[in-house]
Amino acid sequence: MKLYYRPGACSLAAHIVLAWVGLPYELEEANTRDPEFAKVNYLGTVPVLFTPEMGALYQNSAILRYLSRLPEGLHLGPGKDPVFKAQCDYWLSFFNADVYRAFAPFFNPEKYTTDTSPEAKKAIKDAVPAQVAPLFERMDIHLASRDYFLEDEMGIVDACAFVYCYWATKVLANGLADYPNVARHFAAMQQDPHVKAVMAVEGLKL
């Protein structure tokens, strides 16, 4: 398998899960602004995972679910229980749609306005914390009674959550301090040796 990624981007989740799965894989840092990358993904986004069975896979949720269906990754997914399957689908959608959409204007404010002035871009970025807050409150309530998003073990949903918690430490004025249960989960993830290794490879610091 081969993963195209950007340091600290959504692809961080797939990178972590690949490390957890333990199968051989290659990494290539993508220059998503390079026209040549359009040959890999015409939308110019990461992650992209090339697999022996299916060729190129796009979209974080699809890649994470694919990895959790491999024999080596079954312990990272929801298993056969229909309730856990539904919860897994819910949280992957929550993160990759709602939470991503709330954060995205901070990183690319120029995509959300036709006003190119610095003031317009600043106003867009300043609006992000208020959009993020109710989503992190939802996460915090969920984690009040459990260690991980699907109960007892780290899995693909936790890897996905880790990305946005990492973004929160860079974007929110108080980091995760207002969300103690989320902060506890994030701290536990940071202690995982595979997460530490992936962060080092991507050159990410907290």
N, C-alpha and C positions, 0 to 999 in steps of 0.2 A: 504494500500500500504506500501511497505517497500523499502527503498533506501539504497543500499550499496555505500559508498562514501569514499574518502580520502580527508583530509583537503586541501583545495586550489587546488585540481585537477579539471579535466573537470567536475566532478560530482557536483561542486559548482553551475553550471547553473541549473541542475535539482533540487538541494536543494532549490535554490531561487524560482524557479517556483512552486514547491510543497508548499512553504510557501505562495506564492501569491494565489494559487488555494484555499487554506483554508480547504481542506479535511484532515481528520486524516491520519497520516502516521507514520511509525517507521523508525528509523535510525540505521544503524550499520556501524561502521568504519571498513573498510576491510583491512586486512593484505594481500596485493596482492602477497606477496612472500611466504605465507603459502600454502603448498600443499592442505590443506583443502579447501582453497578458490576456487580451481579448480572445486570443486563440484558445486559452484555457477556460475562461469564463467571460462571455461577451458583456456581462453586467459589471465586470470589474470589481467583484467582491470576493471575500474569503469568508469561511473556509471552502476549499474544494478538495475532495478526497478521491483519488484514483484507486480503484479496487480491481483485483483480478477478475471478479465475477461480473461486476456491473459497469465497469468503466468509471466515468466521472460521476460523482455525487455532489450535489449542491444543497445549500441550506443547512444550517446548523442542526435543526431538529431532525431532519432526515438522516444526517450523518451520525448523530448520536444514537438514534434508534437502530440504525444499521449495525453499529459497533456493539450495541447491547444484545443483538440477536445472534452474534457469532458465539460459538461454543465457549470461547475464552472470555466472553463479555456478558454472559447470561446473568452473572451475579450483580451486574451493574444496572440492570433494567428492572422492570416491574414484575417480571415473572408471568405466570399464566392467570393470576387472579384478575378478573375483569375490573374490580374496583381499583386495584393498583395501576392497571393499564390506563384507566380513565384519569386517575390522578397524575400519572406520568405525562400523559398527553396534555392535560390541563396546564401543568407547570411549565412544560416546554413551550407551549403556546404563550403563556403569561410572560415568560422571560424574553422570548425571541420576537414577540409582537409588542406587548404593552410596555415592558421595561426598556427594551431597545428603542422604541419610538420616543419614550420620554427623554432618554439620554442623547439620542442622535443629534439634536440641534446644537448641543454644546460643542460637539466636535466638528460639525460642518454647518455653521450658522448661515453661510452664504447660500445654501441650498433651500433656505426657508424664507427668503425675502428677495425682492428685486431691488431693494435699497442697498447699495454697496457701501454705505457710510459706516465708519467704525461704530457709531452710536447705534445703528440698527442691529449690527451683529452683537454688540454688547447687550442690548435689550433682549435679544433672543436667548443668549447664553444665561442671562440673569433669571429668565423664566423657568429654567430647567429644574432647579431644586423643588419648586412648588409642584411640578408635574411628577417628580420622582417620589415625593413624600408619601402619598397614600399607597403607593405600590410597595414601598419598603415597610410601611405599617402593616400591610397585609402579610408580608413575609414574616415580620416579627411576631405577629399573633400566631401564625402557623407553627413557628419554631418554639413557641413557649412551652409546648408539651412534648417535644421530640428533639432528637439530636440532629437528624437529617430529614430532608424533604419527604422521602418515602420511608419514614420510620427509623430503622435501626442501623442501616449501613450506607456508606457513601456510594453514590451511583451517578448516573448521567445527569440527573437533575441538579445534584450538588455541584457538579463541574460547571454546569451552565450558570447556576447562581453565583459561583465564585467569580466569574468574569464581571458581572454587574456590581458585585460588592467591591471588586478591585476598582472599577470605574468610580464608584461612590467615594472611595478614599481619595480620589484625585479631584472630584468635582464638588462634593458637598462640603460646606464650610466646617461642619463638625464630623466629617467622615461618617463612621457608623455609630458614633457615640449616642445618638438618639434612638438607636435600635439595638438594645442589648442582646437580644436573642440572635439577631442576625450577626452581630459582632462576635458572639460566641461561636457560631457556626463557621464564620470566616476564619477565626483563629484556629479552630480544629482542622480546617482544610489546609491551612498554611503549614501545619505540622506533619502532614502526609509527605513521606519522602519522595513520592513521584511528583507531587505538586511542586515541591521544592526544586526538584531537578528540572522540571519544565520551565518554571520561572527563571531559573539560571540560564537555560538555553536561550530563552527569549530576551534575556537581559532586563528583566523586570524587577523593580525594587519597591518595597512598601514604605 
